[in-house]
Amino acid sequence: MTTNQYPTISFLAMQDLQNRKDLFVIRANGDSMSPKINDGDKVTIRKVEDLDCIYYGQNYLVVTKNYKMIKQIRRYTPDEDNYVILHSINPNYDDMVISKSNILGLYVIQHVISFKQQF
């Protein structure tokens, strides 16, 4: 079987995602979370309703007024009730401290679907 000139070498069973109306698939953009999440990878996300339910060390899609970014959320120990650290896995990027009140939307990363070309 070929699609768009490329042979299909395997199929991805997405049984975890069947009948899940609370999960969405988005495309990652950029290299700040590389090598765990790479540019072009697909990630499934689930909305977090309560900002008090943040699991530190977990990866999230964080939505603010000006940005949508995938980051690992870490505890900001000087004031963990009001602030968090947004951490990039790629060491070329600095951590960011932001107020929880600036987070307009928060989505936990459930799955990473990575496609790698080998030639």
N, C-alpha and C positions, 0 to 999 in steps of 0.2 A: 504494500500500500504506500502510495506517495501523496504528499500534500504539499503544494507550493514548491515543487521540485526537490523536496527533501524526503528521504525515506523515513517511515515511522519505525523506530527501533524498539520501542516499548510503549506500554500504556500505563498511565498513572491511575491507580484505584483511589478514588476520593470518597470512600465509604463514610469516613468521619464527617464529611461535609453534607451528605445527603440529608434532606429535610431539616437543615439547620437555617432557620430564617434570621438568626442572630449573628451569623458570620458573613463577612464581606471579603472579597479578594481585591487587593490593590497591588500596584506595581511600585517597587522600591526604586528610588531615584538618588543617585550619588553614591559615594564610597565611604561615608563617615562610619558606617557599621560593618565595613569589610574587615575580616573575611567571613563573618557570620551571616550577614545579609549584604548581598552585592547588588550593584546597579543592574536593574532589569529583573531581579528576582521578583516572584509573586509572593505575597504574604497574606494570610488570612487574619482578619482582625475581628475582635468582639468588643462592643462598647462597654466601658466601665461607667456605671451610673453614679457611683459614690467615690469621690476622691479620697475618702478615708480608707478605702480598700486597695490602696496601692501596695503591691508586693515589691519591695526594694530589690534591685538586681534583675528584675524582669524587663523585657523590651516592650515598648509601647509606641503607638503612633500618638504624638502629642500635637494638639491643634491649639494655636494661639491666634491672636488677631492678625498677625503678619506671616505666620509660618505654619506649615504642616511638616513634621519631622519624626522620623523613627529614631528613638534613643532608648538607652537603658536608663531607668530612673533609679537614682541613689538617694540615700538619706542625707539631708543637710543638717548635721548635728547641732549647729548653733541655734536653729529655729525650725525643727522638723514639722511643727504644726502648720507652718505657713509657707515654707519654701522646700523645693526639691532641687537636686542636681540632675541635669540632663547630660548623660555621659555617652560619648562616641567610642566605639570599640577601636576604631582606627586611631592610633596615637598621634596622627598629624592634626587632630582636631582638639580644641580645648573644651573643658567642661563648661557648662552654663548653669548658673544658679537663677531660678525663676520662682516667682511667687505662684503658689497654687491658685490664687485668684485670677491669674492671667491664663490659666488653662481653660479653654472654652470647650474642648472635647478631648477625651482620653479613650484609647482603644488598645487593649492588650493584644500582642502578637501571639496568635495561636499556632500557626504553622508557617514554615518557610519552604517555598517551592523553588528550587534552584536548578537552572539549566546551564550546563557547561558544555562548550563546544570543544571537541578534541580533534585535532588534525594531525 
